[in-house]
Amino acid sequence: MEKTVDARGLMCPQPLLMSKRELTKLEQGRIIVLVDNAVTAGNIVAWAEAEGFLAETERRGGDHAVTVDKN
């Protein structure tokens, strides 16, 4: 299962909290979190990796897409 979370325009910690909430709903799968700044993307990746998830970031125009896999 894959879920997209649009957190563009939100300040930390809201995008991180939204990411956590969506991951807890999944037994396994992937979320893609859209954010509009590199610092927020980095915070989500750091948290995800600390929790043992695979995470990566890619640029999409002026935004960042953080992919977090929960398997």
Buried (B, 14 or more C-beta within 10 A) or exposed (E): EEEEBEBBEBEBEEBBEBBBEBBEEBEEBBBBBBBBBEEBBBBBBEBBEEEEBEBEBEEEEEBBBBBBBBE
